[in-house]
Structures are given as structure tokens and as C-alpha cells.
Amino acid sequence: MYAIEWKRKALKQLKRIEYEHQKQIVLAVRNLQQWPDCKDVKPLVNRSGYRLRVGRYRILFEVETQLQIIAIEEVKKRDDRTY
């Protein structure tokens, strides 16, 4: 079982997200304690770390002696106006 450490940047990003989505993200991050038996996790390409998919958000993290949450990014979905 891994201890989870939130980076300062990730906590600031989490605070700017709507409350309902915050709850989903925090629950998904808690499930990362069972690393490596986690769903929706993929390794990042061309850099170290992993990505966890939670709705329209992506949680970027690294695993060393503990699991570090580095950033939370919102994914803009494509619509009719994008090519």
C-alpha cells in the first residue's frame, strides 16, 4: 500500500474544480493506494509518470517510494466545430 503525497500545484488545481468533480477525483486517487492494481491508468509517453482518467480530468502522478500527485488537467472534448 502506497502513501499518497499531493504536490502544491495539484492541490491548487483541485480547489478550482467544481465540488462534485473534486469528490470523484479524491476517491479515484484514494484507489491508487492499491498500486499497481488500478483501472484507467496508463504510462505517459515521452516522460516519466502515469495518467489516471477521471471523467474529463486527467491526474498525472509518479510512483517512487510513495505515490506523488503532480497535476490535474482538464481535457477539452472535441465537438462539431473542431476539425
C-alpha positions as CSV (number, residue, x, y, z in Angstrom):
1,M,0.0,0.0,0.0
2,Y,1.4,3.4,-1.1
3,A,1.2,6.7,0.8
4,I,-0.1,9.5,-1.4
5,E,1.5,12.9,-1.5
6,W,-0.2,15.8,-3.2
7,K,2.1,18.4,-4.7
8,R,1.2,22.0,-4.0
9,K,0.3,22.7,-7.7
10,A,-2.1,19.7,-7.8
11,L,-3.9,20.9,-4.6
12,K,-4.4,24.4,-6.1
13,Q,-5.8,22.8,-9.3
14,L,-8.1,20.6,-7.3
15,K,-9.5,23.6,-5.4
16,R,-10.5,25.3,-8.6
17,I,-12.6,22.3,-9.8
18,E,-16.3,22.0,-9.0
19,Y,-17.1,20.2,-5.8
20,E,-18.8,17.2,-7.4
21,H,-15.8,16.6,-9.6
22,Q,-13.5,17.1,-6.6
23,K,-15.1,14.2,-4.8
24,Q,-14.7,11.9,-7.8
25,I,-11.0,12.8,-8.2
26,V,-10.3,12.3,-4.5
27,L,-12.0,8.9,-4.5
28,A,-10.1,7.8,-7.6
29,V,-6.8,9.0,-6.1
30,R,-7.5,7.0,-2.9
31,N,-7.9,3.9,-5.1
32,L,-4.3,4.4,-6.3
33,Q,-3.1,3.2,-2.9
34,Q,-3.6,-0.3,-4.3
35,W,-1.0,0.4,-6.9
36,P,-0.5,-1.3,-9.4
37,D,-4.0,-2.9,-9.4
38,C,-5.7,0.3,-10.6
39,K,-8.1,0.9,-13.6
40,D,-7.8,3.7,-16.2
41,V,-4.1,4.2,-15.5
42,K,-1.6,4.4,-18.4
43,P,2.1,5.3,-18.6
44,L,2.9,8.7,-20.1
45,V,4.7,8.8,-23.4
46,N,8.0,10.7,-23.7
47,R,8.1,11.5,-19.9
48,S,8.1,9.6,-16.7
49,G,4.9,9.0,-14.7
50,Y,1.4,7.8,-15.2
51,R,-2.0,9.2,-16.1
52,L,-5.3,8.4,-14.3
53,R,-8.5,9.1,-16.2
54,V,-11.4,10.5,-14.1
55,G,-14.3,11.9,-16.2
56,R,-13.0,14.8,-18.2
57,Y,-9.9,15.2,-15.9
58,R,-6.5,13.6,-16.0
59,I,-4.5,13.1,-12.9
60,L,-0.8,13.0,-13.5
61,F,1.3,11.1,-11.0
62,E,4.6,9.4,-10.3
63,V,5.4,6.3,-8.2
64,E,8.7,6.1,-6.3
65,T,8.8,5.3,-2.6
66,Q,5.5,7.0,-2.4
67,L,2.8,8.0,-4.9
68,Q,3.0,11.7,-5.8
69,I,0.1,13.5,-7.4
70,I,1.7,16.1,-9.7
71,A,-1.0,17.8,-11.6
72,I,-4.7,17.7,-12.6
73,E,-5.6,18.7,-16.2
74,E,-9.0,19.1,-17.8
75,V,-9.4,17.6,-21.2
76,K,-11.4,19.7,-23.7
77,K,-13.6,17.4,-25.7
78,R,-14.0,17.7,-29.4
79,D,-17.2,18.9,-30.9
80,D,-18.7,19.9,-34.3
81,R,-16.6,23.0,-34.5
82,T,-13.2,21.2,-34.2
83,Y,-11.7,19.5,-37.2
